[in-house]
Amino acid sequence: MALRPILCLPDPRLRATSENVGVVDDEVRALMDDMLDTMYAAPGIGLAAIQIGVPKRVLVIDLAKKGELPTPLFVADPEIIEKSDELSTYEEGCLSLPEYYEDVQRPARVKVRYLDRNNERQEIEATGLLATCLQHEMDHLDGKLFIDHLSRLKRDRAEKKFAKAARLAEPLAPRGPEIREKV
């Protein structure tokens, strides 16, 4: 298990579409372990493989709070098979856009089919923060960032902020949870 560097905007690899793994084998499980270690170290609550430069449809999530036992969710080749018309709003952030948070509306409930760590087909029905996190990480697999759900003005401002930071060679350090519930 190893910590991997997290790509930050404006890295163009974040806009790549990830490919299915087909089978969760030892190589994919090793990737999942590295991703989990990287996510915990950041710290965050979700991470997609593309965020560490690997264009595979793999993500990890752990919503356990500090002091709670870890409860990692390992997901490969996910697909949303149902989503609600009802929306919920969360203040989202992203390890690839450090220290930037905005309210995002997404379906309040999703049903996701995926391969688990043991290569078994699973379905999960998620609401609340888990639903938001799953959708956020699955967006990464399609080359989307949470800022793509914002107005053009807010998205342009965010892109300019991170482009400027990259030009100045002063990348912002990832901090804080990836998604925070709006209180």
C-alpha positions as CSV (number, residue, x, y, z in Angstrom):
1,M,0.0,0.0,0.0
2,A,1.3,3.4,-1.0
3,L,0.2,7.0,-0.8
4,R,-0.2,8.5,-4.3
5,P,-0.2,12.1,-5.3
6,I,-3.7,13.6,-5.9
7,L,-4.1,15.5,-9.2
8,C,-5.5,19.0,-8.9
9,L,-7.3,21.3,-11.3
10,P,-6.2,22.3,-14.0
11,D,-4.6,18.9,-14.7
12,P,-6.3,17.7,-17.9
13,R,-6.2,14.1,-16.7
14,L,-9.1,15.0,-14.4
15,R,-11.3,15.4,-17.5
16,A,-10.5,12.0,-18.9
17,T,-13.2,9.3,-19.1
18,S,-12.2,6.2,-17.1
19,E,-12.5,2.7,-18.4
20,N,-14.2,-0.3,-16.9
21,V,-12.0,-2.8,-15.0
22,G,-14.2,-5.7,-15.9
23,V,-12.8,-7.9,-13.2
24,V,-11.7,-7.0,-9.7
25,D,-8.4,-8.9,-9.4
26,D,-5.3,-8.5,-7.2
27,E,-4.1,-5.5,-9.3
28,V,-7.4,-3.7,-8.8
29,R,-7.5,-4.5,-5.1
30,A,-4.0,-3.1,-4.7
31,L,-5.2,0.1,-6.4
32,M,-8.1,0.2,-4.1
33,D,-5.8,-0.1,-1.1
34,D,-3.5,2.7,-2.3
35,M,-6.6,4.9,-3.0
36,L,-7.9,4.3,0.5
37,D,-4.6,5.1,2.1
38,T,-4.3,8.2,0.0
39,M,-7.9,9.3,0.8
40,Y,-7.3,8.9,4.6
41,A,-4.1,10.8,4.5
42,A,-5.6,13.7,2.5
43,P,-8.0,13.6,4.5
44,G,-11.2,13.0,2.5
45,I,-14.3,10.8,2.4
46,G,-14.1,9.7,-1.2
47,L,-11.6,9.3,-4.0
48,A,-11.8,8.2,-7.6
49,A,-8.9,6.4,-9.3
50,I,-8.6,9.2,-12.0
51,Q,-7.8,11.6,-9.1
52,I,-4.5,9.7,-8.7
53,G,-4.0,9.5,-12.5
54,V,-5.4,6.0,-13.1
55,P,-8.2,6.1,-15.7
56,K,-10.1,3.1,-14.3
57,R,-13.7,3.1,-13.0
58,V,-12.8,2.5,-9.4
59,L,-13.7,4.6,-6.3
60,V,-13.4,4.3,-2.6
61,I,-15.6,6.0,0.1
62,D,-15.6,6.0,3.9
63,L,-18.0,8.2,5.7
64,A,-16.8,7.2,9.2
65,K,-16.1,10.2,11.4
66,K,-12.9,10.7,13.3
67,G,-12.9,8.3,16.2
68,E,-15.3,5.8,14.5
69,L,-14.3,2.5,13.1
70,P,-13.4,2.8,9.4
71,T,-16.2,1.5,7.1
72,P,-14.7,1.6,3.6
73,L,-16.8,1.0,0.5
74,F,-14.9,-0.4,-2.5
75,V,-16.6,0.2,-5.8
76,A,-15.6,-0.8,-9.4
77,D,-17.5,-0.3,-12.6
78,P,-20.4,1.6,-10.9
79,E,-23.6,2.5,-12.7
80,I,-26.6,4.4,-11.4
81,I,-29.7,2.3,-12.1
82,E,-32.2,4.5,-10.3
83,K,-32.3,8.0,-9.0
84,S,-35.0,10.1,-7.4
85,D,-36.6,13.2,-8.7
86,E,-36.3,14.8,-5.3
87,L,-33.1,16.8,-4.9
88,S,-30.8,17.4,-1.9
89,T,-28.2,20.1,-1.4
90,Y,-24.8,19.6,0.1
91,E,-21.8,21.8,0.4
92,E,-19.3,19.9,-1.7
93,G,-15.6,20.1,-2.0
94,C,-13.0,17.9,-3.7
95,L,-9.5,16.7,-3.0
96,S,-8.7,17.8,-6.5
97,L,-9.9,21.4,-5.8
98,P,-8.5,22.0,-2.4
99,E,-10.1,24.5,-0.1
100,Y,-13.0,25.3,-2.5
101,Y,-16.6,24.5,-1.5
102,E,-19.9,25.2,-3.1
103,D,-23.5,24.1,-2.7
104,V,-24.5,21.4,-5.2
105,Q,-27.9,19.9,-5.9
106,R,-28.1,16.2,-6.8
107,P,-30.7,13.5,-6.6
108,A,-31.5,12.7,-3.0
109,R,-31.6,9.0,-3.6
110,V,-29.7,6.7,-6.0
111,K,-29.4,3.0,-6.5
112,V,-26.0,1.9,-7.8
113,R,-24.9,-1.4,-9.2
114,Y,-21.1,-2.2,-8.9
115,L,-18.5,-4.8,-8.4
116,D,-17.1,-5.0,-4.9
117,R,-13.6,-5.8,-3.6
118,N,-14.3,-9.6,-4.1
119,N,-15.5,-9.1,-7.7
120,E,-19.1,-9.8,-6.6
121,R,-22.0,-7.8,-8.2
122,Q,-23.7,-5.6,-5.6
123,E,-26.4,-3.0,-5.5
124,I,-26.7,-0.3,-2.9
125,E,-29.5,2.2,-2.4
126,A,-28.1,5.4,-0.9
127,T,-29.6,8.6,0.5
128,G,-28.1,11.6,2.2
129,L,-24.3,12.1,2.3
130,L,-23.6,8.6,0.8
131,A,-25.8,9.3,-2.2
132,T,-24.1,12.6,-2.7
133,C,-20.6,11.1,-2.3
134,L,-21.3,8.2,-4.8
135,Q,-22.6,10.7,-7.4
136,H,-19.6,13.0,-6.8
137,E,-17.1,10.2,-7.3
138,M,-18.9,8.7,-10.2
139,D,-18.8,12.1,-11.9
140,H,-15.0,11.9,-11.7
141,L,-15.1,8.6,-13.7
142,D,-16.8,10.5,-16.5
143,G,-14.4,13.4,-16.5
144,K,-16.7,15.7,-14.5
145,L,-16.0,17.8,-11.5
146,F,-18.5,19.2,-9.0
147,I,-17.9,22.7,-10.3
148,D,-19.6,21.5,-13.6
149,H,-22.9,21.5,-11.6
150,L,-22.4,25.2,-10.8
151,S,-23.3,28.3,-12.7
152,R,-21.0,29.3,-15.6
153,L,-19.8,32.3,-13.5
154,K,-18.9,30.2,-10.5
155,R,-17.3,27.4,-12.6
156,D,-15.2,30.0,-14.5
157,R,-14.0,31.6,-11.3
158,A,-13.0,28.3,-9.8
159,E,-11.1,27.2,-13.0
160,K,-9.3,30.6,-13.1
161,K,-8.3,30.3,-9.4
162,F,-6.7,26.9,-9.9
163,A,-5.1,27.8,-13.2
164,K,-3.5,30.8,-11.5
165,A,-2.3,28.7,-8.6
166,A,-0.7,26.2,-11.0
167,R,1.0,29.1,-13.0
168,L,2.4,30.4,-9.8
169,A,3.7,26.9,-8.9
170,E,2.0,27.2,-5.5
171,P,-0.4,24.3,-5.5
172,L,-3.0,24.4,-2.8
173,A,-2.6,21.6,-0.3
174,P,-5.6,19.3,0.0
175,R,-7.4,19.7,3.4
176,G,-10.7,18.9,4.9
177,P,-13.5,16.5,4.1
178,E,-14.4,16.1,0.4
179,I,-18.1,16.7,1.0
180,R,-19.6,18.5,4.0
181,E,-23.3,18.4,4.9
182,K,-25.0,21.8,4.8
183,V,-26.1,22.6,8.3
